[in-house]
């Protein structure tokens, strides 16, 4: 088992920005190649679970990938260090995979939660199906599929520029007043996708899979209002005189300038609003609730239960960087995220199976099968796949 502790120390050295030799890179590569079939590795991970979580619980997968990107950009801009560039990128890829496997992929807990939680069991998670997996923008009477090709359209003082990753609404300098016939836009992000949008006022919105946002080309004087169905992260441009409103099926949010996440999928039993910075006023059933940074409002439409508590906001916002993190979450709740990320449906053999707990992460670029294999090895369940339907049962 000492050799795996040795590997872990190399991962920690990479994370702390220390250099690894070519020999150490080769050793990490070899370790990764043998990971899935190396029973000794799995035994070591199981034995070191408690120690690992205590030592590394504050290291998130997102921070690891952020460090990788910084190191890549630092070296790839220097032409005279081409060999070192290749070496650093190789170290980043290998060490990051190992770090994620070690620190997140195998962190799990199959026991019941430490505190009581409302039962949210649903036998099957259903998702609306679409005929295309492209992001669709309907603006006025025109519809565009936002693909790899660049879109650029002039529309009543607004320039739309976008592709399959990002869409920007630019207000023409001469068009300072609101047009009387403002065009309404409808942006749909299908299952398996997410998207970045910049509104004409400078507000940025990240839309998660299975999400629809309705918004005008230009906002009327006195308020900025959009409608959201699904999940989105907002970075609202500050403007006290023109507050920003978000209408959802169950609530209305009012902000002036702030960062927060809104999740209100109609096919999920719970909605939540998570505030990162600033202030948010949330109105539900004509009652107003104020959120402070670090707080999350949870709302269960079926019984109208509302609760507000402090949370680790990173767990609810890391998806905008392509990383979905779970901390002692039921398989059922995880299935909500995976169903939209991979456009699949989950069915549980029993409520007991759906409430098994897991701690870990999945990167958007990972194959679904990889993540299912990790959960299967660590939660004593099996996943039977038939086309886009996945049945989860206890072994």
Phi, psi and omega in degrees: 000343182298328183295329180284326172298324178297318178296316180301321179295326178294319178298317179297323179296319177298314183298327181271015174073024177268156185273145175248144179282168179298325179296319180292325176300313180300321180295319178295318179300316180297319180298317180295318182299326183266003189299308187297330184254002185266099181299327181296322178298314182297321178296320180296317179298318180296317182292331185259015181305304185297316180297317182296316183293325179292320185279329190240015188296340180265357179271116182261157178298322182298320181293328177295312181294326177298318179296321179301312183298321179295318181291324179295313183294329181294323184264328185288350178272359181248105185295333183279005180234044184297318181295318180295326177302310180300320182293316181295316180297321179296317177299316181301312182297313183291310184293324179295317178300315180296318181297317181293319177299316184287314190270339184229315188301331182246016176271115181212165175214117183265357180281165179298158180296157182289333180238151181299147179217144181301142178287124183241029186293130172227129187299325184215138177264117182252146181231144176293136180265145178236160182278349181221153176257018178266151172289132184243129175246123172251119181233111187066236179256016179249144178233134181233136170267116184277096184252199181295332179287151183278133177258133174217115185227135174266130182211099174048060176082004180237137173251124177261123177233126182195172174211206183280359181244328191208145178227132182236131173258114181252127180274130179294138183305323183283347183262078184271335182261151181293134178286141182294336181246054180305134181277138177263133181250147179231111183250122181246126176250114186284176176302144177083001182235162162216167194208150180246128183233137171243120181281169185297335180274359181097355177292137178253140180226129173255122183255131179275174183300146178067037186237143177236134177233130178246127186204156180272161172302312181231144179272144176291153178293131178108338177197155173236117188230135176227165176238135184233134171227109184129227181224137179207148174253128183248137170238090190279129176293129184294131177196093185297324183287340180230080182300155183258127180244140174237116176267127175238170180302336185238356186203167172230127179253141177234125180219164175246325177187113188190176177235129183198164180241136178238126179233112183217051176297132182287343179266010177244146186283351185224136172255151173211148179235123186241120183263125178265311180220153175084210180225147177223132173255124183245124178252120177230127181052044176066013176246134185263137179232131180260133178251144174251161180307134180091357180261152177230132173261128177247137182226129178251104184302327185297326179237005178061025178285133179235133176219149178231130180209163176285138179221168170277101187299334182300326181295338183253001181233350183295343181298335180291343175260013177081018182234128179247115183251143181231134179232106180052053183251144179293152178300328179299311180295323177296324181298329177300315181291314184294325181298324180276326181292322184246003179057055179229170177239139179250143174224131182257140181290336179200164177295325180300318179295318182296336183262006173297147188255151180215144172234126182175200181208162172220133176268141185305329182281349180289150171286147180300320183302324179300312183292321178297322178298319179298312180294322180297320182290335190245353181239005177061041176231168176233150180242117177257119187255128175227101186058244182257015179250134182236121177259128182252123180221159181279141179284000000 
